[in-house]
Amino acid sequence: MKILLSNDDGVDASGILAAKQVADEFGETIVVAPSKQQSGIGHALTLVEPIRVNEVNLRDGDIGYGVTGTPTDAVTIGIYEIMDDWPDLVISGINTGRNTGKGELSTSGTIGAATEAASLGIPTIAVSQHTPDDNIKFDEGHIEIDFSSSQKVLRDLIQKVIDNGFPEGVDILNLNVPADPDSYEPKICPLATRMYEPVVEMRVDPRGRPYYWIDGVFYEGNPKDSDDYVLLEENVPTLTPLILDMAHDLDALKEWYDK
């Protein structure tokens, strides 16, 4: 089994190494990821400047590839140029921070990498860990997080894919895991409405010119039912099937248009 690993946190992120440790148990792995942090860039593709690829010594002693572009660039170059054969499975992550809610998935670089792989018909898992700030440590310039909970859930999910095949009609399995879950059995659930509500703050630089910071606060309007945001807040891993086909109810649109 050939497994391609990518992310949006960068090729040297501790999360992708944690995912690789699990994937190594199932077959031949290769890491192709952005050279630097690319969170929030979504499914962007670099078209107007050159992309360079550099071999990187991963912290487990293996060789990975750092791409001076987006997560989508990394997956594209990994599949079309670096790998001899297309992968049987692509894993995007383990991302530092959750990827839940309809409003955020289109901007997530983790989901962007997964979307590119899935658009080529390759079974794809996106995996993220919701980690409180007090569980994040720094070691020699690297963010160090205990990803063992996500590793356990991811390991079981990969085994299910091997045993049962990828679920029919699904393009991406979006897995979110709490740092210390009450259970390691993910709850299959829909997406929340959104994760954050944008906050735009205007500031003034020393020359008197305005500039802006875009931030966010946790969205309070999600229905109190079993969506991915609510369940993750309740310390339960979540698993949501994603599809790439954005078209919806053509007959209803025809009826509306013909009125």
TIPAVO-385992 format. One line per 5 residues: their letters; for each residue x, y negated, z negated of N, C-alpha, C. Coordinates in nm, 4 decimals. Each point is the difference from the previous one (the first is absolute). Example, Ala and Ser with C-alpha at 12.3 -4.5 7.8 and 13.67 -1.06 7.14 Angstrom:
AS> 1.3190 0.5690 -0.7800 -0.0890 -0.1190 0.0000 0.0900 -0.1200 0.0000; -0.0350 -0.1050 0.0720 0.0820 -0.1190 -0.0060 -0.0770 -0.1090 -0.0730;
***
This chain:
MKILL> 0.0845 0.1192 0.0000 -0.0845 -0.1192 0.0000 0.0883 -0.1244 0.0000; -0.0262 -0.0936 0.0901 0.0766 -0.1248 0.0083 -0.0850 -0.1127 -0.0579; 0.0582 -0.0740 -0.0951 -0.0731 -0.1051 -0.0699 0.0761 -0.1314 0.0128; -0.0684 -0.1028 0.0501 0.0554 -0.1350 0.0084 -0.0518 -0.0805 -0.1176; 0.0911 -0.0681 -0.0696 -0.0383 -0.0863 -0.1116 0.0312 -0.1448 0.0331;
SNDDG> -0.0957 -0.0866 -0.0285 0.0201 -0.1431 0.0184 -0.0719 -0.0732 -0.1125; 0.0053 -0.1331 0.0018 -0.0664 -0.0782 -0.1048 0.0006 -0.1466 0.0398; -0.0412 -0.0859 -0.0944 0.0151 -0.1436 0.0221 0.0869 -0.0643 -0.1077; 0.0482 0.0784 -0.0961 0.0827 -0.0530 -0.1084 0.1496 -0.0012 0.0341; 0.0373 0.0614 0.1114 0.1402 0.0013 0.0396 0.0630 0.1373 -0.0139;
VDASG> 0.1010 0.0236 0.0817 0.0596 0.1331 0.0100 0.0664 0.0444 -0.1298; 0.0414 -0.0963 -0.0828 0.0682 0.0358 -0.1258 -0.0937 -0.0020 -0.1201; -0.1298 -0.0098 0.0229 -0.0960 -0.0042 -0.1107 -0.0058 0.1344 -0.0715; -0.0213 -0.0048 -0.1302 -0.0038 0.1243 -0.0769 -0.1236 0.0835 0.0352; -0.1069 -0.0636 0.0474 -0.1209 0.0742 0.0339 0.0172 0.0928 0.1185;
ILAAK> 0.0733 -0.0436 0.1013 0.0178 0.0855 0.1175 0.0925 0.1167 -0.0340; 0.0948 -0.0236 -0.0901 0.0863 0.1098 -0.0443 -0.0813 0.1026 -0.0792; -0.0942 -0.0486 -0.0811 -0.0858 0.0920 -0.0750 -0.0866 0.0826 0.0948; -0.0524 -0.0636 0.1044 -0.0782 0.0741 0.0992 0.0868 0.1019 0.0727; 0.1231 -0.0375 0.0298 0.0916 0.0917 0.0700 0.0319 0.1215 -0.0856;
QVADE> 0.0153 -0.0202 -0.1303 0.0281 0.1140 -0.0890 -0.1100 0.1045 0.0093; -0.1241 -0.0454 0.0127 -0.1117 0.0932 0.0154 0.0003 0.0609 0.1395; 0.0135 -0.0847 0.1026 -0.0058 0.0480 0.1382 0.1115 0.0996 0.0304; 0.1151 -0.0170 -0.0638 0.1128 0.0925 0.0222 -0.0366 0.1442 -0.0350; -0.0983 0.0165 -0.0875 -0.0417 0.1352 -0.0398 -0.0759 0.0716 0.1110;
FGETI> -0.0480 -0.0767 0.1001 -0.0878 0.0573 0.1014 0.0630 0.0096 0.1389; 0.1142 -0.0606 0.0201 0.0583 0.0086 0.1337 0.1111 -0.1008 0.0216; 0.0261 -0.0276 0.1255 0.1062 -0.0919 0.0415 -0.0530 -0.1426 -0.0050; 0.0702 -0.0874 -0.0712 -0.0477 -0.1367 -0.0189 0.0957 -0.1011 0.0617; -0.0562 -0.1153 0.0360 0.0811 -0.1113 0.0466 -0.0651 -0.1288 -0.0470;
VVAPS> 0.0820 -0.0937 -0.0454 -0.0474 -0.1293 -0.0498 0.0338 -0.1068 0.1027; -0.1035 -0.0668 0.0511 0.0178 -0.1146 0.0887 -0.0934 -0.1085 -0.0515; 0.0567 -0.1072 -0.0521 -0.0808 -0.1006 -0.0692 0.0607 -0.1385 0.0217; -0.0764 -0.1043 -0.0278 0.0552 -0.1350 0.0143 0.1239 -0.0203 -0.0861; 0.0896 -0.0832 0.0501 0.1229 -0.0287 -0.0746 -0.0274 -0.0781 -0.1274;
KQQSG> -0.1097 -0.0759 -0.0002 -0.0324 -0.0817 -0.1173 -0.1499 0.0025 -0.0242; -0.0401 -0.0588 -0.1104 -0.1401 -0.0043 -0.0410 -0.0894 -0.0587 0.1098; -0.1082 0.0699 0.0317 -0.0932 -0.0446 0.1040 -0.1451 0.0093 -0.0475; -0.0232 -0.0149 -0.1284 -0.1367 0.0092 -0.0522 -0.0881 -0.1084 0.0609; -0.1255 0.0339 0.0249 -0.0974 -0.0962 0.0490 0.0061 -0.0285 0.1477;
IGHAL> 0.0840 0.0727 0.0735 0.0168 -0.0293 0.1419 -0.0944 0.0805 0.0872; -0.0730 0.0931 -0.0607 -0.1015 0.0737 0.0737 0.0567 0.0856 0.1111; -0.0670 -0.0042 0.1154 0.0352 0.0835 0.1148 0.0785 -0.0792 0.1044; 0.0735 -0.1024 -0.0462 0.0735 -0.0862 0.0919 0.1080 0.0774 0.0745; 0.0214 -0.0388 0.1261 0.1011 0.0606 0.0863 0.0911 -0.1101 0.0518;
TLVEP> 0.1298 0.0218 -0.0030 0.0958 -0.1004 0.0459 0.0137 0.0063 0.1517; -0.0313 -0.1101 0.0665 0.0023 -0.0027 0.1471 0.0894 -0.1081 0.0584; 0.0412 -0.0984 -0.0798 0.0703 -0.1159 0.0580 0.1428 -0.0151 -0.0515; 0.0515 0.1004 -0.0687 0.1393 -0.0045 -0.0430 0.0529 0.1428 -0.0096; 0.1326 0.0159 0.0090 0.0555 0.1356 -0.0019 -0.0130 0.0651 -0.1364;
IRVNE> -0.0066 0.1322 0.0018 -0.0063 0.0790 -0.1226 0.1277 0.0827 -0.0088; 0.0631 -0.0014 -0.1132 0.1223 0.0782 -0.0195 -0.0262 0.1109 -0.1014; 0.0708 0.1106 0.0181 -0.0143 0.1151 -0.0889 0.1379 0.0326 -0.0575; 0.0072 0.0109 -0.1300 0.1260 0.0293 -0.0675 -0.0135 0.1251 -0.0851; 0.1019 0.0854 0.0067 0.0035 0.1140 -0.0904 0.0210 -0.0485 -0.1429;
VNLRD> -0.0698 0.0627 -0.0919 0.0042 -0.0395 -0.1408 0.0295 0.1234 -0.0833; 0.0904 -0.0153 -0.0957 0.0260 0.1077 -0.0951 -0.1049 -0.0060 -0.1106; -0.0933 0.0962 0.0036 -0.1036 0.0037 -0.1019 0.0591 0.0426 -0.1338; -0.0706 -0.0297 -0.1064 0.0532 0.0279 -0.1335 0.0031 0.1479 -0.0340; -0.0626 0.0842 0.0849 0.0099 0.1447 -0.0225 0.1120 0.0622 0.0830;
GDIGY> 0.0783 -0.0849 0.0693 0.1131 0.0489 0.0789 -0.0316 0.0244 0.1459; -0.1270 -0.0008 0.0395 -0.0371 0.0192 0.1397 0.0097 -0.1322 0.0767; -0.0129 0.0107 0.1306 0.0017 -0.1164 0.0876 -0.1433 -0.0392 0.0347; -0.0310 -0.1292 -0.0103 -0.1263 -0.0538 0.0474 0.0277 -0.1074 0.1026; -0.1053 -0.0620 0.0479 0.0147 -0.1014 0.1042 -0.0784 -0.1244 -0.0413;
GVTGT> 0.0718 -0.1134 -0.0072 -0.0622 -0.1271 -0.0304 -0.0267 -0.0764 0.1282; -0.1215 -0.0457 0.0166 -0.0439 -0.0670 0.1220 -0.0254 -0.1476 -0.0305; 0.0591 -0.0887 0.0785 -0.0169 -0.1438 -0.0232 -0.1315 -0.0467 0.0612; -0.1077 0.0546 -0.0482 -0.1314 -0.0338 0.0523 -0.1064 0.0418 -0.0981; -0.1181 0.0234 0.0514 -0.1172 0.0294 -0.0818 -0.0134 0.1498 -0.0250;
PTDAV> -0.0899 0.0396 -0.0900 -0.0275 0.1428 -0.0167 -0.0456 0.0662 0.1305; -0.0808 -0.0694 0.0791 -0.0425 0.0544 0.1293 0.1188 0.0210 0.0917; 0.0930 -0.0958 0.0031 0.1222 0.0160 0.0791 0.0765 0.1242 -0.0442; 0.0115 0.0174 -0.1316 0.0779 0.1121 -0.0536 -0.0600 0.1333 0.0424; -0.1320 0.0135 -0.0108 -0.0649 0.1250 0.0386 0.0146 0.0238 0.1501;
TIGIY> -0.0180 -0.1046 0.0798 0.0109 0.0132 0.1451 0.1401 0.0440 0.0414; 0.1008 -0.0654 -0.0552 0.1385 0.0343 0.0358 0.0354 0.1379 -0.0546; -0.0487 0.0315 -0.1193 0.0271 0.1321 -0.0553 -0.0523 0.1109 0.0882; -0.1229 -0.0156 0.0479 -0.0631 0.1051 0.0799 0.0576 0.0061 0.1407; 0.0174 -0.1157 0.0634 0.0370 -0.0021 0.1411 0.1496 0.0038 0.0259;
EIMDD> 0.0810 -0.0364 -0.1003 0.1442 -0.0099 0.0259 0.0855 0.0854 -0.0923; -0.0296 0.0021 -0.1287 0.0907 0.0639 -0.0947 -0.0265 0.1487 -0.0125; -0.1250 0.0402 -0.0056 -0.0327 0.1416 -0.0163 0.0069 0.0726 0.1348; 0.0502 0.1217 -0.0026 0.0047 0.0814 0.1219 -0.1396 0.0456 0.0410; -0.0816 0.0329 -0.0976 -0.1383 0.0416 0.0245 -0.0928 -0.0837 -0.0870;
WPDLV> -0.1230 -0.0133 0.0438 -0.0960 -0.0752 -0.0802 -0.0225 0.0699 -0.1334; -0.0261 -0.0777 -0.1052 -0.0220 0.0623 -0.1310 -0.1344 0.0723 -0.0071; -0.0048 0.0983 -0.0869 -0.1254 0.0693 -0.0286 -0.0833 -0.0773 -0.1021; 0.0671 -0.0851 -0.0772 -0.0664 -0.0774 -0.1037 0.0776 -0.1286 -0.0218; -0.0731 -0.1096 -0.0215 0.0623 -0.1273 -0.0377 -0.0508 -0.0387 -0.1381;
ISGIN> 0.0920 -0.0426 -0.0849 -0.0352 -0.0503 -0.1334 0.0465 -0.1448 -0.0086; -0.0910 -0.0887 -0.0358 0.0328 -0.1408 -0.0209 -0.0099 -0.0287 -0.1492; 0.1137 -0.0355 -0.0610 0.0035 -0.0243 -0.1440 0.1151 0.0786 -0.0637; -0.0007 0.0130 -0.1278 -0.1010 -0.0408 -0.0959 0.0108 -0.1507 -0.0219; -0.1102 -0.0704 0.0230 -0.0013 -0.1442 -0.0136 -0.0059 -0.0402 -0.1471;
TGRNT> 0.0705 -0.1083 -0.0321 -0.0087 -0.0577 -0.1332 -0.1211 -0.0916 -0.0051; -0.1051 0.0428 -0.0640 -0.1246 -0.0746 -0.0040 -0.1077 0.0707 0.0795; -0.1216 -0.0201 -0.0385 -0.1140 0.0691 0.0610 -0.0294 -0.0516 0.1405; -0.0670 0.0815 0.0787 -0.0556 -0.0406 0.1291 -0.1448 0.0468 0.0035; -0.0877 -0.0847 -0.0532 -0.1415 0.0329 -0.0113 -0.0831 -0.1134 0.0586;
GKGEL> -0.1228 0.0283 0.0365 -0.0933 -0.1029 0.0424 0.0051 -0.0320 0.1472; -0.1176 -0.0272 0.0583 -0.0095 -0.0316 0.1427 0.0759 -0.1283 0.0350; -0.0016 -0.0962 -0.0903 0.0577 -0.1300 0.0310 0.1502 -0.0003 0.0121; 0.0678 0.0963 -0.0605 0.1464 -0.0023 -0.0033 0.0667 0.0979 0.0953; -0.0682 0.1041 0.0414 0.0693 0.1041 0.0751 0.0564 -0.0503 0.1316;
STSGT> -0.0671 -0.0964 0.0639 0.0505 -0.0490 0.1291 0.1275 -0.0809 -0.0144; 0.0283 -0.0514 -0.1204 0.1234 -0.0761 -0.0206 0.1120 0.0838 -0.0596; -0.0301 0.1203 -0.0431 0.0998 0.0845 -0.0652 0.1015 0.0547 0.0998; 0.1274 -0.0225 -0.0277 0.1031 0.0597 0.0845 0.0065 0.1505 -0.0154; -0.0345 0.0496 -0.1191 -0.0065 0.1447 -0.0211 -0.1033 0.0624 0.0928;
IGAAT> -0.1181 -0.0602 0.0066 -0.1048 0.0493 0.0886 0.0371 -0.0292 0.1453; 0.0703 -0.1104 0.0253 0.0445 -0.0298 0.1363 0.0882 0.1094 0.0565; 0.0966 0.0464 -0.0785 0.0861 0.1099 0.0445 -0.0820 0.1261 0.0235; -0.0921 0.0279 -0.0922 -0.0850 0.1182 0.0146 -0.0893 -0.0099 0.1230; -0.0528 -0.1181 0.0267 -0.0880 -0.0206 0.1148 0.0725 0.0275 0.1309;
EAASL> 0.1246 -0.0436 0.0089 0.0748 0.0225 0.1242 0.0200 0.1487 0.0247; 0.0367 0.0732 -0.1040 0.0183 0.1444 0.0153 -0.1313 0.0676 0.0355; -0.1074 -0.0383 -0.0699 -0.1297 0.0622 0.0236 -0.0522 -0.0300 0.1397; 0.0327 -0.1186 0.0538 -0.0457 -0.0353 0.1346 0.0622 0.0905 0.1060; 0.1071 0.0669 -0.0354 0.0657 0.0951 0.0910 -0.0492 0.1426 -0.0236;
GIPTI> -0.0981 0.0147 -0.0863 -0.0573 0.1317 -0.0263 0.0778 0.0826 -0.1001; 0.0874 -0.0630 -0.0783 0.0818 0.0725 -0.0968 -0.0680 -0.0043 -0.1366; -0.0187 0.1129 -0.0670 -0.0564 -0.0007 -0.1356 0.0821 -0.0907 -0.0915; -0.0687 -0.0854 -0.0752 0.0692 -0.1046 -0.0743 -0.0588 -0.0166 -0.1391; 0.0901 -0.0137 -0.0976 -0.0392 -0.0281 -0.1379 0.0622 -0.1329 -0.0402;
AVSQH> -0.0821 -0.0916 -0.0507 0.0498 -0.1221 -0.0632 -0.0159 0.0179 -0.1502; 0.1055 -0.0252 -0.0755 -0.0052 0.0243 -0.1448 0.0552 -0.1215 -0.0744; -0.0729 -0.0414 -0.1012 0.0347 -0.1184 -0.0785 -0.0198 0.0306 -0.1477; 0.0786 -0.0687 -0.0822 -0.0133 0.0192 -0.1445 -0.0303 -0.1331 -0.0670; -0.1071 -0.0010 -0.0778 -0.0365 -0.1175 -0.0789 0.0820 0.0023 -0.1279;
TPDDN> 0.0961 -0.0920 -0.0099 0.0939 0.0011 -0.1116 -0.0058 -0.1315 -0.0760; -0.0341 0.0014 -0.1273 0.0027 -0.1240 -0.0787 0.1399 -0.0602 -0.0023; 0.0056 -0.1318 -0.0122 0.1290 -0.0697 0.0032 0.0962 0.0490 -0.1067; -0.0527 0.0388 -0.1162 0.0910 0.0406 -0.1082 0.0615 0.1377 0.0247; -0.0435 0.0692 0.1069 0.0618 0.1287 0.0361 0.1061 -0.0148 0.1087;
IKFDE> 0.0212 -0.1237 0.0451 0.0965 -0.0251 0.1065 0.1319 -0.0433 -0.0611; 0.1083 0.0663 0.0388 0.1334 -0.0319 -0.0508 0.0923 -0.0298 0.1170; 0.1094 -0.0699 -0.0268 0.0983 -0.0332 0.1022 0.1324 0.0666 -0.0348; 0.0613 0.0619 0.1016 0.1276 0.0689 -0.0192 0.0898 -0.0298 0.1193; 0.1057 -0.0777 -0.0254 0.0967 -0.0359 0.1052 -0.0698 -0.0584 0.1232;
GHIEI> -0.0939 -0.0889 -0.0257 -0.0681 -0.0685 0.1087 -0.1171 0.0741 0.0582; -0.0250 0.1239 -0.0414 -0.1115 0.0788 0.0506 -0.1142 0.0003 -0.1017; -0.1224 -0.0042 0.0534 -0.1167 0.0202 -0.0853 -0.0123 0.1488 -0.0280; -0.0020 0.0376 -0.1255 -0.0077 0.1403 -0.0379 -0.1327 0.0275 -0.0701; -0.0743 0.0935 0.0527 -0.1315 0.0352 -0.0531 -0.0070 0.1515 -0.0114;
DFSSS> -0.0680 0.0468 -0.1005 -0.0244 0.1432 -0.0145 -0.1163 0.0382 0.0915; 0.0328 0.0659 0.1108 -0.1015 0.0399 0.0978 -0.0421 0.1461 -0.0172; 0.0290 0.0593 -0.1137 -0.0257 0.1434 -0.0153 -0.1484 0.0345 0.0123; -0.0889 -0.0886 -0.0447 -0.1431 0.0273 0.0132 -0.0402 0.0058 0.1471; 0.0454 -0.0989 0.0773 -0.0301 -0.0007 0.1432 0.0641 0.1190 0.0705;
QKVLR> 0.1182 0.0372 -0.0426 0.0659 0.1154 0.0608 -0.0823 0.1266 -0.0186; -0.0545 0.0179 -0.1182 -0.0793 0.1204 -0.0276 -0.1250 0.0041 0.0878; -0.0715 -0.1115 0.0073 -0.1228 -0.0031 0.0801 0.0332 0.0135 0.1482; 0.1068 -0.0667 0.0454 0.0409 0.0088 0.1399 0.0402 0.1421 0.0366; 0.0729 0.0658 -0.0891 0.0420 0.1380 0.0257 -0.1209 0.0904 0.0233;
DLIQK> -0.1000 -0.0128 -0.0847 -0.1212 0.0811 0.0147 -0.0738 -0.0327 0.1295; -0.0005 -0.1279 0.0383 -0.0708 -0.0408 0.1214 0.0702 0.0534 0.1251; 0.1318 -0.0066 0.0018 0.0738 0.0554 0.1147 -0.0270 0.1493 0.0119; -0.0029 0.0694 -0.1127 -0.0269 0.1442 0.0045 -0.1388 0.0273 0.0556; -0.0986 -0.0830 -0.0364 -0.1343 0.0169 0.0549 -0.0015 -0.0213 0.1507;
VIDNG> 0.0755 -0.0971 0.0483 0.0085 -0.0244 0.1448 0.0615 0.1206 0.0702; 0.1021 0.0579 -0.0605 0.0642 0.1182 0.0584 -0.0972 0.1185 -0.0003; -0.0701 0.0181 -0.1103 -0.0892 0.1156 -0.0130 -0.1251 -0.0121 0.0866; -0.0567 -0.1197 0.0088 -0.1318 -0.0178 0.0612 0.0023 -0.0772 0.1314; 0.1166 -0.0544 0.0373 0.0033 -0.0905 0.1134 -0.0510 -0.1371 -0.0420;
FPEGV> 0.0230 -0.1003 0.0842 -0.0458 -0.1347 -0.0327 -0.1516 -0.0043 0.0152; -0.0705 -0.0705 -0.0878 -0.1470 -0.0008 0.0081 -0.0491 -0.0541 0.1340; -0.0977 0.0668 0.0567 -0.0512 -0.0352 0.1321 -0.0644 -0.1389 -0.0027; 0.0306 -0.0797 0.1012 -0.0583 -0.1322 0.0116 0.0666 -0.1065 -0.0838; 0.1037 0.0349 -0.0748 0.0705 -0.0945 -0.0871 0.1338 -0.0344 0.0631;
DILNL> 0.0359 -0.1286 -0.0007 0.1291 -0.0429 0.0548 0.1059 -0.0174 -0.1087; -0.0392 -0.0552 -0.1146 0.0940 -0.0277 -0.1093 -0.0647 0.0412 -0.1319; 0.0766 0.0663 -0.0842 -0.0414 0.0240 -0.1379 0.0661 -0.1061 -0.0871; -0.0814 -0.0854 -0.0606 0.0518 -0.1098 -0.0815 -0.0075 0.0389 -0.1475; 0.1167 0.0259 -0.0579 0.0109 0.0496 -0.1371 0.0515 -0.1111 -0.0909;
NVPAD> -0.0706 -0.0237 -0.1092 0.0440 -0.0947 -0.1025 0.0045 0.0723 -0.1343; 0.1089 -0.0208 -0.0729 0.0209 0.0742 -0.1245 0.0361 -0.0971 -0.1122; -0.0632 0.0102 -0.1157 0.0445 -0.0783 -0.1157 0.1370 0.0479 -0.0479; 0.0685 -0.0866 -0.0721 0.1332 0.0362 -0.0497 -0.0060 0.1172 -0.0977; -0.1047 0.0053 -0.0804 -0.0152 0.1073 -0.0996 -0.1459 0.0440 -0.0013;
PDSYE> -0.0433 0.0747 0.1020 -0.1426 0.0298 0.0157 -0.0525 0.0950 -0.1072; -0.1310 -0.0093 -0.0229 -0.0649 0.0934 -0.0920 -0.0128 0.1381 0.0627; 0.0006 0.0046 0.1333 -0.0125 0.1257 0.0739 0.0853 -0.0099 0.1252; 0.0474 0.1139 0.0484 0.0766 0.0020 0.1240 -0.0847 0.0440 0.1192; -0.1285 0.0136 -0.0214 -0.0924 0.0368 0.1075 -0.0605 -0.1288 0.0561;
PKICP> 0.0330 -0.0374 0.1245 -0.0529 -0.1261 0.0527 -0.1501 0.0080 0.0250; -0.0654 -0.1116 -0.0214 -0.1429 -0.0122 0.0270 -0.0175 -0.0521 0.1428; -0.0731 0.0739 0.0821 -0.0280 -0.0441 0.1366 -0.1074 -0.1064 -0.0063; 0.0280 -0.1177 0.0572 -0.0882 -0.1135 -0.0219 0.0113 -0.0999 0.1140; -0.0981 -0.0915 0.0098 0.0052 -0.1044 0.1023 0.0919 -0.1138 -0.0416;
LATRM> 0.0212 -0.0918 0.0934 0.0770 -0.1200 -0.0289 -0.0852 -0.1008 -0.0757; 0.0642 -0.0724 -0.0906 -0.0646 -0.1132 -0.0643 -0.0177 -0.1133 0.1019; -0.0769 -0.0995 -0.0380 -0.0180 -0.1158 0.0882 0.1336 -0.0690 0.0235; 0.0692 -0.0317 -0.1055 0.1340 -0.0558 0.0122 0.0726 0.0126 -0.1333; 0.1298 -0.0216 0.0049 0.0819 0.0107 -0.1202 0.0282 -0.1379 -0.0604;
YEPVV> 0.0325 -0.0967 0.0856 0.0334 -0.1336 -0.0469 -0.0930 -0.1039 0.0616; -0.0183 -0.1079 -0.0726 -0.0623 -0.1189 0.0565 0.1109 -0.1023 0.0217; 0.0169 -0.0495 0.1237 0.1116 -0.0911 0.0259 -0.0070 -0.1272 -0.0836; 0.1161 -0.0483 -0.0383 0.0147 -0.1279 -0.0688 0.1065 -0.0789 0.0751; -0.0349 -0.1180 0.0457 0.0940 -0.0856 0.0724 0.0355 -0.1180 -0.0895;
EMRVD> 0.1293 -0.0162 -0.0255 0.0470 -0.1092 -0.0857 0.0853 -0.0956 0.0825; -0.0398 -0.1270 0.0020 0.0799 -0.1013 0.0681 0.0981 -0.0627 -0.0985; 0.1241 -0.0107 0.0432 0.1015 -0.0675 -0.0800 0.0657 -0.1083 0.0861; 0.0855 -0.0780 -0.0615 0.0681 -0.1083 0.0716 0.1491 0.0157 -0.0216; 0.0757 -0.0007 0.1102 0.1450 0.0160 -0.0118 0.0641 -0.1325 -0.0412;
PRGRP> 0.1327 -0.0007 -0.0314 0.0641 -0.1227 -0.0477 -0.0063 -0.1167 0.0982; -0.0268 0.0271 0.1275 -0.0124 -0.1075 0.0989 -0.1444 -0.0461 0.0172; -0.0885 0.0526 -0.0850 -0.1377 -0.0442 0.0048 -0.0865 0.0690 0.1035; 0.0509 0.1082 0.0589 -0.0752 0.0713 0.1019 -0.0737 0.1185 -0.0623; -0.1245 0.0204 0.0380 -0.0750 0.1119 -0.0592 0.0455 0.1351 0.0558;
YYWID> -0.0050 0.1019 -0.0837 0.0191 0.1382 0.0445 -0.0947 0.0868 -0.0814; -0.0105 0.1277 0.0394 -0.1043 0.0856 -0.0564 0.0567 0.1339 -0.0448; -0.0538 0.0518 -0.1083 0.0209 0.1373 -0.0426 -0.1337 0.0724 0.0105; 0.0015 0.1167 0.0634 -0.1191 0.0837 0.0020 0.0193 0.1125 -0.1009; -0.0906 0.0093 -0.0924 0.0059 0.1031 -0.1034 -0.1393 0.0626 -0.0088;
GVFYE> -0.0274 0.0711 -0.1055 -0.1308 0.0606 -0.0139 -0.0284 0.0389 -0.1433; -0.1259 0.0090 -0.0321 -0.0442 0.0526 -0.1290 -0.0859 0.1219 0.0281; -0.0074 0.0904 -0.0945 -0.0788 0.1206 0.0211 -0.1462 -0.0356 0.0249; -0.0541 0.0607 0.1041 -0.1371 -0.0274 0.0424 -0.0983 0.0615 -0.0989; -0.0976 -0.0783 -0.0413 -0.0938 0.0450 -0.1035 -0.1320 0.0492 0.0573;
GNPKD> -0.0165 -0.0064 0.1333 -0.1306 0.0278 0.0577 -0.0210 0.1403 0.0518; 0.0914 0.0913 -0.0282 -0.0195 0.1371 0.0463 -0.1187 0.0650 -0.0720; -0.0822 0.0749 0.0732 -0.1096 0.0707 -0.0661 0.0552 0.0963 -0.1049; -0.0729 0.0170 -0.1057 0.0460 0.0874 -0.1078 -0.0337 0.1456 0.0318; 0.0497 0.0456 0.1128 -0.0191 0.1403 0.0346 0.1365 0.0629 0.0243;
SDDYV> 0.0016 0.1185 0.0531 0.1254 0.0758 0.0063 0.0790 -0.0321 0.1259; 0.0481 -0.1258 0.0129 0.0896 -0.0330 0.1095 0.1447 0.0082 -0.0487; 0.0936 -0.0183 0.0939 0.1404 0.0240 -0.0358 0.0531 -0.0985 -0.1030; -0.0451 -0.1252 0.0048 0.0473 -0.0982 -0.0971 -0.0468 0.0353 -0.1414; -0.1296 0.0282 -0.0128 -0.0565 0.0288 -0.1318 0.0621 0.1248 -0.0599;
LLEEN> 0.0121 0.1058 0.0797 0.0542 0.1255 -0.0519 0.1465 -0.0145 -0.0408; 0.0760 -0.0755 0.0789 0.1405 -0.0195 -0.0356 0.0113 -0.0774 -0.1311; -0.0882 -0.0972 -0.0205 -0.0031 -0.0725 -0.1263 -0.0361 0.0930 -0.1154; -0.0742 0.1067 0.0313 -0.0371 0.0975 -0.1031 0.1063 0.1089 -0.0153; 0.1164 -0.0207 0.0616 0.1161 0.0883 -0.0133 -0.0185 0.1343 0.0693;
VPTLT> -0.0685 -0.0032 0.1144 -0.0244 0.1202 0.0786 0.0652 -0.0166 0.1380; 0.0762 0.0981 0.0489 0.0524 -0.0080 0.1370 -0.1153 -0.0005 0.1006; 0.0176 -0.0705 0.1094 -0.1047 -0.0080 0.1010 0.0536 0.0448 0.1361; -0.0890 0.0591 0.0786 0.0336 0.0448 0.1342 -0.1127 -0.0424 0.0931; 0.0342 -0.0785 0.1013 -0.1003 -0.0531 0.0917 0.0383 0.0341 0.1435;
PLILD> -0.0905 0.0624 0.0768 0.0280 0.0279 0.1406 -0.0201 -0.1264 0.0837; 0.0969 -0.0324 0.0834 -0.0072 -0.1181 0.0857 -0.0039 0.0431 0.1460; -0.0744 -0.0769 0.0812 -0.0011 0.0229 0.1441 0.0399 -0.1288 0.0701; 0.0529 0.0137 0.1203 0.0478 -0.1156 0.0746 -0.1069 -0.0608 0.0900; -0.1042 0.0749 0.0306 -0.1045 -0.0486 0.0905 -0.0842 -0.1060 -0.0706;
MAHDL> 0.0168 -0.1273 0.0414 -0.0731 -0.1084 -0.0636 -0.1363 -0.0251 0.0645; -0.0290 0.0678 0.1083 -0.1305 -0.0180 0.0644 -0.1091 0.0591 -0.0882; -0.1178 -0.0648 0.0027 -0.1057 0.0440 -0.0913 -0.1366 -0.0174 0.0638; -0.0780 0.1047 0.0025 -0.1429 -0.0008 0.0351 -0.0274 -0.0755 0.1297; 0.0438 0.0578 0.1104 -0.0180 -0.0638 0.1304 -0.1470 -0.0172 0.0348;
DALKE> -0.0831 0.0961 -0.0366 -0.1428 -0.0094 0.0324 -0.0640 -0.1199 -0.0692; 0.0370 -0.0233 -0.1254 -0.0556 -0.1139 -0.0720 0.0423 -0.1313 0.0658; 0.1245 -0.0060 0.0456 0.0471 -0.1216 0.0664 -0.0726 -0.0217 0.1327; -0.0206 0.1078 0.0771 -0.0730 -0.0117 0.1264 -0.1422 -0.0524 -0.0250; -0.0639 0.0551 -0.1037 -0.1355 -0.0430 -0.0320 -0.0018 -0.1472 -0.0375;
WYDK> 0.0973 -0.0435 -0.0805 0.0096 -0.1403 -0.0391 0.0269 -0.0886 0.1204; 0.0910 0.0431 0.0867 0.0405 -0.0820 0.1145 -0.1137 -0.0156 0.1013; -0.0836 0.1026 0.0138 -0.1067 -0.0020 0.0985 -0.1265 -0.0707 -0.0471; -0.0006 -0.0490 -0.1231 -0.1191 -0.0682 -0.0503 -0.0266 -0.1279 0.0800;
***
